[in-house]
Amino acid sequence: MRFAEKLEMALLRSCVCVGLDSVVEKLPSSIQKDPEGLLQFNKAIVDATYDLIGAYKPNFAFYEALGREGWSVLFETIGYIRKVSPQALIIADAKRGDIGNTSKMYAHSIFRELGADAVTINPYMGRDSVLPFVEDPQFGAFVLGLTSNAGSVDIQQISTDTGFVYEHVVRKALEWNKHDNIGLVVGATKDVDMRSIRMAAGKMPFLIPGIGAQGGNLESAVMLNFNGQYVDALINSSRSILYASSGPDFADAAKQATLNLVREIQEIKSRI
């Protein structure tokens, strides 16, 4: 199945994406603070949320930091999502961005070995760093457009003769999008700029971080990306779902936090 079809099916179910930015030190008191406990935690989060979401986004950094055991947790987490919720989209938040054969190897690792559907890409090195990830229409990439962090002003928001740097990235992403399998990462904290990015990007899907703990504007994210049928963006929430409770009820609390987000999105859509 083409990535564009997988993504549309996911968005028709739910535009909520749960970021699996799981940290050993933040695990609930009822779970041992080691890689085995991290896997147990991830499985419990998936069990609690899979029927409410469209996608999961494991952040590679939190697993790579644990070495060999962390990679095992990442591999098993993705496998568990496939088992419990085969319809869920899995986005590897790996922010790859190298050239030529290196990117081909990254793509093979993320898609063929780990089993993800899409990956986040830093486009700083140009088309060479993006195209190997989108040559196969069944996989996709979300290119960093305008991110939610404060440091985005250092490069992304530099003004040039043809507009801001991030606007140039949007134009290039559209140019490279031969298989309709490229999306853009646009931070929810950049809601003022999101309107113009949406107008320039047309139907290109967004991955929107920054909701919840980072204080992004959920209402703008929904209203600017609702196409009349569904929200054409995956709205990510990580910490506010994962750590909704630090007690033994963490899974129930995560489910409730996800449900609250789903209901809030539905309420916003009803007013459009």
KOLBAKOL-764387 format. One record per residue (C-alpha): residue number from 0; y negated, z negated, x. Coordinates in nm, 4 decimals. Each point is the difference from the previous one (the first is absolute). Layout:
+-----+----------+----------+----------+
:   k :        v :        w :        u :
+-----+----------+----------+----------+
: NUM :        Y :        Z :        X :
...
+-----+----------+----------+----------+
# end
This chain:
+-----+----------+----------+----------+
:   k :        v :        w :        u :
+-----+----------+----------+----------+
:   0 :   0.0000 :   0.0000 :   0.0000 :
:   1 :  -0.3475 :   0.0852 :   0.1249 :
:   2 :  -0.2250 :  -0.2899 :   0.0973 :
:   3 :  -0.2626 :   0.1109 :  -0.2532 :
:   4 :   0.2570 :  -0.0403 :  -0.2773 :
:   5 :   0.1195 :  -0.3385 :   0.1281 :
:   6 :  -0.3573 :  -0.1241 :   0.0153 :
:   7 :  -0.0900 :   0.1209 :  -0.3483 :
:   8 :   0.3095 :  -0.1680 :  -0.1450 :
:   9 :  -0.0935 :  -0.3226 :   0.1789 :
:  10 :  -0.3594 :   0.0112 :  -0.1255 :
:  11 :   0.1125 :   0.0631 :  -0.3570 :
:  12 :   0.1962 :  -0.3267 :   0.0231 :
:  13 :  -0.2689 :  -0.2053 :   0.1739 :
:  14 :  -0.2842 :   0.0505 :   0.2449 :
:  15 :   0.0633 :  -0.3425 :   0.1556 :
:  16 :   0.1251 :  -0.0036 :   0.3578 :
:  17 :   0.1257 :  -0.3233 :   0.1523 :
:  18 :  -0.0761 :  -0.0293 :   0.3698 :
:  19 :   0.2835 :  -0.1731 :   0.1807 :
:  20 :  -0.2197 :  -0.1551 :   0.2695 :
:  21 :   0.2466 :  -0.2850 :   0.0329 :
:  22 :  -0.0677 :  -0.2596 :   0.2691 :
:  23 :   0.2605 :  -0.2525 :   0.1159 :
:  24 :  -0.2571 :  -0.2786 :   0.0379 :
:  25 :  -0.1148 :   0.0447 :  -0.3615 :
:  26 :   0.3444 :  -0.0145 :  -0.1583 :
:  27 :   0.0373 :  -0.2560 :  -0.2808 :
:  28 :   0.1257 :  -0.3460 :   0.0906 :
:  29 :   0.3294 :   0.0744 :  -0.1752 :
:  30 :   0.0855 :   0.2821 :   0.2435 :
:  31 :   0.0834 :  -0.0316 :   0.3675 :
:  32 :  -0.2693 :   0.1417 :   0.2248 :
:  33 :   0.1934 :   0.2608 :   0.1957 :
:  34 :   0.0969 :   0.3688 :  -0.0409 :
:  35 :   0.2887 :  -0.0873 :  -0.2310 :
:  36 :  -0.2388 :  -0.1953 :  -0.2197 :
:  37 :  -0.2448 :   0.2908 :   0.0065 :
:  38 :   0.2663 :   0.2330 :  -0.1386 :
:  39 :   0.0909 :  -0.2531 :  -0.2678 :
:  40 :  -0.3675 :  -0.0242 :  -0.0941 :
:  41 :  -0.0436 :   0.3785 :  -0.0195 :
:  42 :   0.3072 :   0.0355 :  -0.2204 :
:  43 :  -0.1308 :  -0.2676 :  -0.2355 :
:  44 :  -0.3391 :   0.1739 :  -0.0225 :
:  45 :   0.1692 :   0.3324 :  -0.0782 :
:  46 :   0.2227 :  -0.1611 :  -0.2646 :
:  47 :  -0.3072 :  -0.1541 :  -0.1633 :
:  48 :  -0.2224 :   0.3082 :  -0.0015 :
:  49 :   0.2021 :   0.3233 :   0.0002 :
:  50 :  -0.0333 :   0.0629 :  -0.3745 :
:  51 :  -0.3808 :  -0.0341 :   0.0138 :
:  52 :  -0.0941 :   0.2182 :   0.2944 :
:  53 :  -0.0015 :   0.3596 :   0.1174 :
:  54 :   0.0298 :  -0.0526 :   0.3752 :
:  55 :   0.0630 :  -0.2397 :   0.2854 :
:  56 :  -0.1868 :   0.0181 :   0.3308 :
:  57 :   0.1618 :  -0.1887 :   0.2873 :
:  58 :  -0.2463 :  -0.0486 :   0.2847 :
:  59 :   0.1899 :   0.0775 :   0.3198 :
:  60 :  -0.2076 :  -0.2312 :   0.2197 :
:  61 :   0.1363 :  -0.3140 :  -0.1641 :
:  62 :   0.3563 :   0.1093 :   0.0757 :
:  63 :  -0.0541 :   0.1537 :   0.3424 :
:  64 :  -0.1491 :  -0.3326 :   0.1125 :
:  65 :   0.3435 :  -0.1580 :  -0.0455 :
:  66 :   0.1716 :   0.2420 :   0.2373 :
:  67 :   0.3535 :   0.1215 :  -0.0631 :
:  68 :   0.0571 :  -0.2418 :  -0.2882 :
:  69 :  -0.3224 :   0.1130 :  -0.1642 :
:  70 :   0.1120 :   0.3621 :   0.0038 :
:  71 :   0.3238 :  -0.1101 :  -0.1624 :
:  72 :  -0.1936 :  -0.1816 :  -0.2741 :
:  73 :  -0.2118 :   0.3108 :  -0.0602 :
:  74 :   0.3082 :   0.2234 :  -0.0173 :
:  75 :   0.1802 :  -0.2360 :  -0.2372 :
:  76 :  -0.3088 :  -0.0514 :  -0.2168 :
:  77 :  -0.0360 :   0.3744 :  -0.0566 :
:  78 :   0.3713 :   0.0263 :  -0.0710 :
:  79 :  -0.0242 :  -0.2811 :  -0.2536 :
:  80 :  -0.2915 :   0.1685 :  -0.1791 :
:  81 :   0.2076 :   0.3187 :  -0.0227 :
:  82 :   0.2878 :  -0.1968 :  -0.1500 :
:  83 :  -0.1992 :  -0.2043 :  -0.2523 :
:  84 :  -0.2690 :   0.2528 :  -0.0872 :
:  85 :   0.0917 :   0.3531 :   0.1107 :
:  86 :  -0.2974 :   0.1396 :  -0.1920 :
:  87 :  -0.2558 :  -0.2013 :   0.1991 :
:  88 :  -0.2028 :   0.1899 :   0.2579 :
:  89 :   0.0186 :  -0.1497 :   0.3492 :
:  90 :  -0.3049 :   0.0464 :   0.2224 :
:  91 :   0.0360 :  -0.0857 :   0.3674 :
:  92 :  -0.3290 :  -0.1608 :   0.0957 :
:  93 :   0.0419 :   0.0983 :   0.3652 :
:  94 :  -0.3313 :   0.1817 :   0.0660 :
:  95 :   0.1609 :   0.2484 :   0.2350 :
:  96 :  -0.2158 :   0.2639 :   0.1661 :
:  97 :   0.1355 :   0.1704 :   0.3097 :
:  98 :   0.0522 :   0.3674 :   0.0821 :
:  99 :   0.2809 :   0.2560 :   0.0151 :
: 100 :   0.3517 :  -0.1213 :   0.0713 :
: 101 :  -0.1091 :  -0.3639 :  -0.0151 :
: 102 :  -0.1073 :   0.0359 :  -0.3629 :
: 103 :   0.3196 :   0.1895 :  -0.0785 :
: 104 :   0.2006 :  -0.2929 :   0.1346 :
: 105 :  -0.2108 :  -0.2481 :  -0.1970 :
: 106 :   0.0561 :   0.2071 :  -0.3144 :
: 107 :   0.3748 :   0.0109 :   0.0596 :
: 108 :   0.0113 :  -0.3754 :   0.0560 :
: 109 :  -0.2029 :  -0.0903 :  -0.3083 :
: 110 :   0.1449 :   0.2499 :  -0.2452 :
: 111 :   0.3549 :   0.0704 :   0.1185 :
: 112 :   0.0993 :  -0.3292 :   0.1602 :
: 113 :  -0.1981 :  -0.2654 :  -0.1888 :
: 114 :  -0.0056 :   0.1922 :  -0.3278 :
: 115 :  -0.3692 :  -0.0170 :  -0.0957 :
: 116 :  -0.1623 :   0.2589 :  -0.2266 :
: 117 :  -0.3433 :   0.0052 :   0.1600 :
: 118 :  -0.1955 :  -0.1334 :   0.2954 :
: 119 :  -0.3597 :  -0.0911 :   0.0778 :
: 120 :  -0.1579 :   0.2202 :   0.2679 :
: 121 :  -0.3004 :  -0.0394 :   0.2292 :
: 122 :  -0.1393 :   0.3557 :   0.0261 :
: 123 :  -0.2178 :  -0.0617 :   0.3070 :
: 124 :   0.2062 :   0.2437 :   0.2128 :
: 125 :  -0.0268 :   0.2774 :  -0.2563 :
: 126 :   0.2506 :   0.2252 :  -0.1735 :
: 127 :   0.2661 :  -0.0516 :   0.2687 :
: 128 :   0.0198 :  -0.3655 :  -0.0998 :
: 129 :   0.0397 :   0.0732 :  -0.3716 :
: 130 :   0.1982 :   0.3198 :  -0.0550 :
: 131 :   0.3388 :  -0.1220 :   0.1342 :
: 132 :   0.0018 :  -0.2607 :  -0.2773 :
: 133 :  -0.0666 :   0.2477 :  -0.2812 :
: 134 :   0.2018 :   0.3051 :   0.1017 :
: 135 :   0.2800 :  -0.1080 :  -0.2355 :
: 136 :  -0.1286 :  -0.0038 :  -0.3615 :
: 137 :   0.2308 :  -0.2881 :  -0.0933 :
: 138 :  -0.2003 :  -0.2406 :   0.2173 :
: 139 :  -0.3693 :  -0.0852 :  -0.0003 :
: 140 :  -0.2861 :  -0.1491 :   0.1987 :
: 141 :  -0.3097 :  -0.2002 :  -0.0886 :
: 142 :  -0.2724 :   0.0858 :   0.2489 :
: 143 :  -0.2569 :  -0.2670 :   0.0825 :
: 144 :  -0.3195 :   0.1135 :  -0.1694 :
: 145 :  -0.2406 :  -0.2889 :  -0.0534 :
: 146 :   0.1672 :  -0.3332 :   0.0609 :
: 147 :  -0.0855 :  -0.3419 :  -0.1408 :
: 148 :  -0.0639 :  -0.1805 :   0.3304 :
: 149 :  -0.3513 :  -0.0771 :   0.1241 :
: 150 :   0.0566 :   0.2010 :   0.3177 :
: 151 :   0.0327 :   0.3240 :  -0.1968 :
: 152 :  -0.3741 :   0.0489 :   0.0601 :
: 153 :   0.0613 :   0.0420 :   0.3736 :
: 154 :   0.1548 :   0.3477 :  -0.0308 :
: 155 :   0.0845 :   0.0948 :  -0.3576 :
: 156 :  -0.3556 :  -0.0380 :  -0.1244 :
: 157 :  -0.1796 :   0.1706 :   0.2876 :
: 158 :  -0.2374 :   0.2612 :  -0.1395 :
: 159 :   0.0307 :   0.3570 :   0.1311 :
: 160 :  -0.1652 :   0.3328 :  -0.0834 :
: 161 :   0.2736 :   0.0629 :  -0.2574 :
: 162 :   0.0150 :  -0.3502 :  -0.1473 :
: 163 :   0.1815 :  -0.3169 :   0.0935 :
: 164 :   0.3102 :   0.0100 :   0.2196 :
: 165 :   0.2174 :  -0.1172 :  -0.2909 :
: 166 :  -0.1255 :   0.2942 :  -0.2082 :
: 167 :   0.1170 :   0.2358 :   0.2738 :
: 168 :   0.3411 :  -0.1730 :  -0.0104 :
: 169 :   0.0186 :   0.0620 :  -0.3760 :
: 170 :  -0.0733 :   0.3701 :   0.0494 :
: 171 :   0.2645 :   0.0287 :   0.2705 :
: 172 :   0.2583 :  -0.1853 :  -0.2090 :
: 173 :  -0.0569 :   0.2500 :  -0.2795 :
: 174 :   0.0430 :   0.2848 :   0.2482 :
: 175 :   0.3290 :  -0.1412 :   0.1324 :
: 176 :   0.1395 :  -0.0799 :  -0.3456 :
: 177 :   0.2214 :   0.3083 :  -0.0356 :
: 178 :   0.2829 :  -0.1851 :  -0.1763 :
: 179 :  -0.2082 :  -0.2367 :  -0.2160 :
: 180 :   0.1396 :  -0.2928 :   0.1982 :
: 181 :  -0.3147 :  -0.1395 :   0.1638 :
: 182 :  -0.2037 :  -0.2843 :  -0.1438 :
: 183 :  -0.2953 :  -0.2028 :   0.1226 :
: 184 :  -0.0401 :  -0.3670 :   0.0810 :
: 185 :  -0.3261 :  -0.1128 :  -0.1610 :
: 186 :  -0.0898 :  -0.3690 :   0.0059 :
: 187 :  -0.0845 :  -0.1777 :  -0.3249 :
: 188 :  -0.2911 :  -0.1674 :   0.1780 :
: 189 :  -0.1591 :   0.3472 :   0.0355 :
: 190 :  -0.0364 :   0.0587 :  -0.3737 :
: 191 :  -0.3478 :   0.1538 :   0.0340 :
: 192 :   0.1379 :   0.2730 :   0.2286 :
: 193 :   0.3263 :   0.0373 :  -0.1910 :
: 194 :  -0.1703 :   0.1979 :  -0.2753 :
: 195 :  -0.1145 :   0.2768 :   0.2367 :
: 196 :   0.3367 :  -0.0016 :   0.1792 :
: 197 :   0.1803 :   0.0462 :  -0.3294 :
: 198 :  -0.2278 :   0.2890 :  -0.0915 :
: 199 :   0.0617 :   0.1667 :   0.3379 :
: 200 :   0.3754 :  -0.0701 :   0.0053 :
: 201 :   0.0726 :   0.1377 :  -0.3465 :
: 202 :   0.3522 :  -0.0952 :  -0.1104 :
: 203 :   0.1049 :  -0.1386 :   0.3379 :
: 204 :   0.1558 :  -0.3463 :  -0.0535 :
: 205 :  -0.1482 :  -0.3128 :   0.1549 :
: 206 :   0.1548 :  -0.3089 :   0.1512 :
: 207 :  -0.2478 :  -0.2801 :  -0.0643 :
: 208 :   0.0224 :  -0.3223 :   0.2044 :
: 209 :  -0.2503 :  -0.2827 :  -0.0222 :
: 210 :   0.0702 :  -0.1353 :  -0.3484 :
: 211 :   0.0530 :  -0.3746 :  -0.0256 :
: 212 :  -0.0558 :  -0.2022 :   0.3161 :
: 213 :  -0.2446 :   0.2578 :   0.1440 :
: 214 :  -0.2101 :  -0.0017 :  -0.3169 :
: 215 :   0.0100 :   0.3716 :  -0.0825 :
: 216 :  -0.1269 :   0.1308 :  -0.3335 :
: 217 :   0.3034 :   0.0531 :  -0.2248 :
: 218 :  -0.2018 :   0.1335 :  -0.2922 :
: 219 :  -0.1544 :   0.2770 :   0.2093 :
: 220 :   0.3363 :   0.0864 :   0.1560 :
: 221 :   0.1545 :   0.0470 :  -0.3433 :
: 222 :  -0.2907 :   0.1728 :  -0.1718 :
: 223 :  -0.0691 :   0.2461 :   0.2814 :
: 224 :   0.3643 :   0.1053 :   0.0277 :
: 225 :   0.1215 :   0.0097 :  -0.3607 :
: 226 :   0.0799 :   0.3630 :  -0.0810 :
: 227 :   0.0526 :  -0.0474 :  -0.3731 :
: 228 :   0.3735 :  -0.0545 :   0.0369 :
: 229 :   0.0407 :  -0.2416 :   0.2887 :
: 230 :  -0.1925 :  -0.1524 :   0.2901 :
: 231 :   0.0358 :   0.2542 :   0.2807 :
: 232 :   0.0081 :  -0.2684 :   0.2663 :
: 233 :   0.2306 :  -0.2715 :   0.1214 :
: 234 :  -0.1951 :  -0.3247 :  -0.0118 :
: 235 :   0.1387 :  -0.2340 :   0.2613 :
: 236 :   0.0122 :  -0.3774 :  -0.0148 :
: 237 :   0.1666 :  -0.2032 :   0.2724 :
: 238 :  -0.0974 :  -0.3602 :   0.0659 :
: 239 :  -0.1043 :  -0.0843 :  -0.3561 :
: 240 :   0.3517 :   0.0895 :  -0.1177 :
: 241 :   0.2134 :  -0.1075 :   0.2964 :
: 242 :  -0.1652 :  -0.3384 :   0.0366 :
: 243 :  -0.0868 :  -0.0763 :  -0.3609 :
: 244 :   0.1917 :  -0.3238 :   0.0562 :
: 245 :   0.1253 :  -0.1756 :   0.3111 :
: 246 :   0.2560 :  -0.2001 :  -0.1959 :
: 247 :   0.3518 :   0.0729 :  -0.1238 :
: 248 :  -0.1507 :   0.1879 :  -0.2968 :
: 249 :  -0.1446 :   0.2687 :   0.2327 :
: 250 :   0.1994 :   0.2833 :  -0.1610 :
: 251 :  -0.1055 :  -0.0956 :  -0.3521 :
: 252 :  -0.3590 :  -0.0330 :   0.1194 :
: 253 :   0.0188 :   0.3439 :   0.1659 :
: 254 :   0.1302 :   0.1498 :  -0.3234 :
: 255 :  -0.2824 :  -0.1599 :  -0.1978 :
: 256 :  -0.2627 :   0.1172 :   0.2490 :
: 257 :   0.1380 :   0.3544 :  -0.0223 :
: 258 :   0.0093 :  -0.0157 :  -0.3778 :
: 259 :  -0.3610 :  -0.1234 :  -0.0053 :
: 260 :  -0.1042 :   0.2966 :   0.2142 :
: 261 :   0.1890 :   0.2453 :  -0.2230 :
: 262 :  -0.1644 :  -0.1448 :  -0.3121 :
: 263 :  -0.3443 :   0.0087 :   0.1588 :
: 264 :   0.0478 :   0.3667 :   0.0874 :
: 265 :   0.1165 :   0.0768 :  -0.3542 :
: 266 :  -0.3041 :  -0.1777 :  -0.1415 :
: 267 :  -0.2338 :   0.2034 :   0.2211 :
: 268 :   0.1723 :   0.3242 :  -0.1023 :
: 269 :  -0.0428 :  -0.0905 :  -0.3667 :
: 270 :  -0.3788 :  -0.0034 :   0.0500 :
: 271 :  -0.0210 :   0.3428 :   0.1632 :
+-----+----------+----------+----------+
# end
